């Protein structure tokens, strides 16, 4: 018995294959990017579009010195990069940190928002 290659069947198989390739492409770059808060700030300061293309939507591991905190919303600025803001996943984590302390946070970069480089759902590493 011969199988016929129906054009509709070929189109469906190709569409499924293409969907899998494109849908899984985001999994390739799943490793977090390690960067200092100062270097992240410099990248956005020198060319915001290039920095957004590189970092927005990515998980970053950012290291820097603690700056101003807002324990009510669970956020802080890095002292060595005041335009980089982290919003902690757990608000109480921020209250445990001390100004000037070196801290490493892992979070999702949402890009530049009103001039601030924003990291969401940050957790202490």
ChimeraX attribute file (.defattr): number of C-alpha atoms within 10 A of each C-alpha:
attribute: neighborCount
match mode: 1-to-1
recipient: residues
	/A:1	3
	/A:2	4
	/A:3	5
	/A:4	7
	/A:5	8
	/A:6	8
	/A:7	9
	/A:8	9
	/A:9	11
	/A:10	11
	/A:11	11
	/A:12	11
	/A:13	12
	/A:14	12
	/A:15	12
	/A:16	11
	/A:17	12
	/A:18	12
	/A:19	12
	/A:20	11
	/A:21	11
	/A:22	10
	/A:23	10
	/A:24	10
	/A:25	11
	/A:26	10
	/A:27	9
	/A:28	7
	/A:29	10
	/A:30	10
	/A:31	10
	/A:32	14
	/A:33	14
	/A:34	15
	/A:35	14
	/A:36	17
	/A:37	26
	/A:38	19
	/A:39	15
	/A:40	20
	/A:41	20
	/A:42	15
	/A:43	17
	/A:44	21
	/A:45	14
	/A:46	10
	/A:47	10
	/A:48	17
	/A:49	15
	/A:50	12
	/A:51	19
	/A:52	18
	/A:53	11
	/A:54	13
	/A:55	21
	/A:56	19
	/A:57	14
	/A:58	21
	/A:59	22
	/A:60	22
	/A:61	22
	/A:62	26
	/A:63	22
	/A:64	22
	/A:65	20
	/A:66	22
	/A:67	19
	/A:68	15
	/A:69	20
	/A:70	13
	/A:71	16
	/A:72	10
	/A:73	14
	/A:74	19
	/A:75	22
	/A:76	22
	/A:77	24
	/A:78	26
	/A:79	19
	/A:80	18
	/A:81	20
	/A:82	18
	/A:83	22
	/A:84	24
	/A:85	24
	/A:86	25
	/A:87	24
	/A:88	23
	/A:89	17
	/A:90	15
	/A:91	17
	/A:92	13
	/A:93	15
	/A:94	24
	/A:95	15
	/A:96	8
	/A:97	16
	/A:98	14
	/A:99	15
	/A:100	14
	/A:101	13
	/A:102	14
	/A:103	16
	/A:104	19
	/A:105	20
	/A:106	22
	/A:107	23
	/A:108	20
	/A:109	22
	/A:110	17
	/A:111	23
	/A:112	20
	/A:113	10
	/A:114	8
	/A:115	12
	/A:116	16
	/A:117	27
	/A:118	20
	/A:119	27
	/A:120	17
	/A:121	16
	/A:122	27
	/A:123	18
	/A:124	17
	/A:125	10
